[in-house]
Amino acid sequence: MPTSSESLTAMKPLRIFFYKTVIFFSLQLTNNKRFIEFQYLQNKSTAPSRTIEIVRNNQFDSFQNQSSSTTRVTTPRDIYTSTDHLREVPNNERWYITWKTCLLLTLLILLLLFAIGIFAMLIATLVLLTKPTTTSYFNTIELFLATTTTTTTTKTTSTTVKCVSPYVQAPSGNCINILIDFNNCGKINNVCPSTYTSCSAGLCSTLSSIKIINGTFIWAASVNGSVDDKYFTITVPFNITLYNTTTTSITVTTNGVICLQTCSTTFTETALPTSAFSGATILPYWDDLYIYANTSQGIYYQKQGNAPNQTFIVEYYCSHYQQSTDYYNFQVIFFENMPGVVQFIYYEVTDEGASSTVGVQDSSSGPFVQYSFDQASSVTQNMTLIFDTNTGTYTSSSIG
């Protein structure tokens, strides 16, 4: 769409033609000789009226001579005169000059009217050129307002819980070990009757079983099969202190020993202090223990409570090497708010400590606290021992 400046540029040849025409007409009008009619007013019979044109230095003057007689007879006659001479102008030449002048004036008027029309059209065009811009502006604003929307996107994330055997997903979404869970023994929602004390290998039993619910297994017979003379390091969610050693990782062995530093799988128990373990060591039941396949036996751990009163539990459920009917189920408990203190709880101990070492030591040379070494009837069912390495003492009591 052309702009105002472009329209004016397009009209330039027309304006030049108009200016040249006006100048031409002006020159023609200036150079034409003017006619002045004057009459010799003479007497009625002899003095005709005459029109003369006098040119003096391109200046035209007119005059009229009248006779003094009161009775006038006029006979017009044209006389042409210049500064040098006067001559009589014929009527046909006078008429031609008058006609030419009128024609030029008429053309000039028409040309002016044409120019005015062109100018009016130009103004109208400029006005029309500006209207679409204004209309487009408001249309654009209205379209923008009409299409402005707010979109809220909701992202739903679903998490699929994958339970590893022997764990089975319960309706609550938790993974349940159906081999040892008393309320889900063998399958979900199968609660053992009150005449039984535990769930063992998915069957209700009067034998001991894992007490912590939904704990994490280190070894499980249903997953690992039989396990003997192994150890595994796990991370604890708070600091554990024993004597002068503080750590957040412990090493658990299958032979009833937990180390805060270096460890070993030595299975032959000795009296304390022992060179089998060089660093800070906890010995809840040091013996040649064994996990049998196709049972609910295993070693589990679990954190309970909230900071600063958390506890960390390691629970054993196993048998003796080559003695599958001897059962050992006990827990070792660490306290976040009691550094240097550790507790042992015994739920099932078949030989009652006759072939085991129970106690704690700081190193192979001590200090140490020994509760028992191969002493019959020293460790009984539902007994608890609390060792305080800050004072080098222990206390014994029964639970339930």
N, C-alpha and C positions, 0 to 999 in steps of 0.2 A: 504494500500500500504506500503511495508516494507521500512524502512529507511536504510541509509548507515551503521549505527552501527549494525542493525539487520542482514544485508547481511553478514558483516564480521564475526559476531558470528556464523552464519550458516556454514561458510566456515572453521571454526576452526578445526574440525576433519580431513578435507582434508589436511590442512597445517601441522598438526602433522604427518600424514602419509608420506607426502613429505619429511619432515625433517628426519624422521627415515630411509627412503629409501636411502637418500643421505648419511647418516652416515654409513649405511650398505655397500653401494658400495665403499665408501672411505676405509673402513677397509679391504674389499676384495682386493682392488687394492694394498693396503700397504703390506698385508701379502703374496701376490703372489711373487714367486721367479722370479727374473729377469734373463733373459737368455742373455748371452753374447757369442758371437761367436768369437772365435779366432782360428787362424790357426797356426799350426806348419808348417811353410814353410821350408820344407826340400827339399831334392833333388827330382827330377822328379819321381823316381821309388819307393822310400820307405817312404817318409815323408808325411803322410796324414794331411789334414787340420782338425783341431778340434775346437769345440766350448765348452768352459767350463764356468761354473758359480761359482764364488768364493764368499762365504759369510763370512764376518768378522764382528762379533758383529752387525749383522743385517744391515751392510752397504755393498753395492754391488759395486765391482770394476770390471772393464773389462780390459782385456789386450789382446794383440795379439803378438804372437811370430812368427817371420819369420826366415826362414833359410837364410843363407848367399848366398845360391846358386841362381844363376840367373834363373835356370830352376826349375819350380815348378809343382809338381803333387799333387793335393789336393783331399783328400778323407775325407769328413766331418764326424765327429763323436762327439756325445754329451757326455760331461763329467760333472757330478754334483759333486760339492765339497763344503764343509763347512769348518768351522775353524778347525774341527777335522779330517775331512776326505774328500776325493774326491771320487765321484762315477760316474759312467757313467749313464746318463739319457737316457731312451729309447725314440725313436722317437714318439711312440704313446702317451706317457705321456706328452711330450713337446707339441704335437698337442692339447691334451685335455686342458692343461692349457691355451694355446693361444686362443683356441675357447671360453673357459669360460670367459676370460678377454674381448674379443670382444663382447660377448653377454651382459656382464654387462655394458660395455660402451654404447652399442646400447640402452639398456633399460634406462640408465641414460639420454641419449639424448632425447629419446621419452618422458620420464617423465618431463624433462625440457620443452619440447615443449608443453606438456599437461598443465603444470603449467602456461606457458605463455598464452596459450589459455584461461584457467580459469580466469587468471588475466584480460585479455582483455575483456572477457565477463562480469566480475565484474564491470570494468570501464564503459562499455556500459550500463549496468543495472543502475548504479548510475546516468549516464547522462539522461537516459530515465525517471528515477524516479523524477528528478528535473524539467523536461519539463512540466508535467501537472500542477505543482504548479504555474509556471510562466504564462502559458496560462490561467489558472483559474483566476489569479489575474487580467489580462487585460480584460478578458471577464466580470468579475464582475464590473469593473470600467465602461465599455461600457454600460452594462445593467443599471447601476445606472443613467448614464447621459441620457440614452434614455427614462427613465421612470420618470424623474424629471419634474413635471408640477406645474403650479400655478393656484389655483382654487379660484375664487372670488365668495363669496356667498352673494346674495342680499336678505335681509329680508324685505318684504313688510308688513306693519302693517295697517290694515284698522280699522277705528273707526266707529261704528254705533251709530248715534245720536238717542236717544229715547225721543220723545216729549210726554209730559203728557197733556192730555186734560185740558183746551181748546186749547193748543198749537198744531200746525200742522207744519210739516217740509216743509219748502219752498225749491225751486230748489237750492238756495244758500247753503242749509244745516242748516240754522237757524230755530229755533222754533218760530212760529208766533202765537200770540193769536188772533184767528179769531173772537172772540167776541167783541173786542174793537179796532182792527187795522183798521184805516180808509182806507188803501190801500189794505187790505185783509179782508174785512168785510164779515163774514159768510163762506168764502172760499178763497183759495189762488188766488191772482191777481184780486179780485173783488174790484175795487176802487169805493168809494161812489161819486156820482155826487157833483158838487160844491154847489148845493142848500142845501146840508146837512153839518152839522158841526162836526159830530162824528159818530162812530160806537158803538151802544149799543146793547148788547145781540145778536150780529151777524147781526144786522140790521142797515141800515143807519138812522141816527137820527139828530134832531136839538138840542138835549140835549148835555150836557157836557159828556166827556168820558176821560179815562186814556190818559195822554199825553206822558208819557215816552214809548218808543218803546222797546219791548223785555225785559221789566223789570222782576224781580223775584217777584212772589207773596208771601205774607205772608198768606193772606186769599183771596180766589177767590170764588165767588158765584157759578160758574160753577163746582168747585171742592168740596168746603166745604159746599155748600148750604147756608142757612141763618146763620149769625154769630152775636152774641150780647155779650157785656161785656166780652171781651177777651183781653189778652195781650200776646206779644211774644217778646223775646230778640234776637237781631241780632248783628252780628259783622261788624264793620266799618273798611275799609282798611287804615284809618289814624286816628290820635288823634282828638277827638272832645272836645272842651273846652267850658264850660259855667260857668261864675263867677270863682270860685276857684276849680272847678271840671273838671278833664281831664280824658277821658276814650276812649276805642275803642269798647265799646258795649253799645247799647241803647235798651230800652224796649218800644215797640210800643203798644198802646191800641186801641181798636175799637172806643173809645169815644173821639177821637181827642186830645190825650195827649201823649207826649213822655218824658220818664224819663231817666236821666243819672245815677240814683241810684235806690233805692227802688221805687216801683210803686204800683198802685192800679187800680181797675176797677170802681171806683166811677163814676157814671154817672150824678149826680146832681151838676151843676156848682155853684160856689160861687165866691165872690170877692177875689182878691189877697191881701196879701198872704193867702194861704189856708193850713189848717192842713191835708187835704186829701193826700197831697204829701209832704213828709218830706225832700227830697233832691232837687238837681238841677232839674228843670222841665221846659219843653217847652209846651205851651198850644196854638196851632194854632187855634183850634176851639173846646173848651171843651163843649160837649153837649151829649145828649143821642142818639148817632148815631147807625145805624143798617145797616147790609149788607143783602140784600134780595136774596133769591135763584132765579134761572132762570133769572138772569140778568147778565150784564157784570161788576157788582160792585165788589170791592175788595180793598185791600191795597197792594201796590207794592213798591219795592225799586230798586235803580240802581246807580252804580258808573259811573261817566263820567270824561273824561279827563285823564291826566297823571301827575304823581308826578313831581314837588311839587304843581301843580295847580289842584288837583283833587277836584271834588265835589261829595257829596253823597245826593241823593234825596229820600225822602219818600213821596209817593203820595196816597191820599185818594180819593176814589170814592164810596159814600154810600148815604143812605137816613136817615131820622129821624125815631126813633122808633114809630111804628103805624102810620107813615105818609110816605107811600111809594112813593108818588109823590113829596116829598121835596128832592132836590138833592144837594149834597155837594161834590165839587171836588176842592181840593187844594193840594199844595205841600209845604214841609218843606225842605230847602236846607242848608247843612253844607259845609263850605269852608276849605280846607286844609291850604291855605295860609292866612286865616283870623280867627285865634282862638278867641273865645268869641263872634263871630258874627253869627247870624242865620237869614234866610229870609223865609217869608211866601208869597206864590203866590196863589190867589184865582181866579178860573176859573168859578165856578158855586156855588152860595150860595143863596138858595131859600128864607130863612127868613132874610137874610142880618144881622145876628148877634143879632137878637131880643132875643134869648134864649141861648146865649153862652158867654164864657169867653175867651178873647184873651190876651196873655202876656207871661212873663217869671218870674221865681222866683228862688232864690238860696236855700231857705229852707222855712219851714212853718212860720218862723218869718221874712223872708226877708234876704237880699234886694230883690226887685222885680221891674218889669216894667209892668204896666197894660195898655193895649190899650183900651179895652172895657169890660163891663160886662152887659149882657142882654140889650144891647143898639140897638134899631132899626136903620136900615140903616147905621150902623157903618162899616159893611163889605160888599163891593160891588164887582160885577163881574169885573175881570181884575185888581184888586187892589193888590199892593204888600206892605208888611211891612218888614223893616229891623231893628232887635234889636241888639244893641251893648252893651253887658254886661260889657265891659271894661269901658264904660262911663255912663252906666245906662240910655241910651236914645234909641229912635226909630225914624224912618223916614217912611213916607207913600207916595206912588206914584201909578200911573197907568201904566199898561203895554199895548203895542200894541195900 
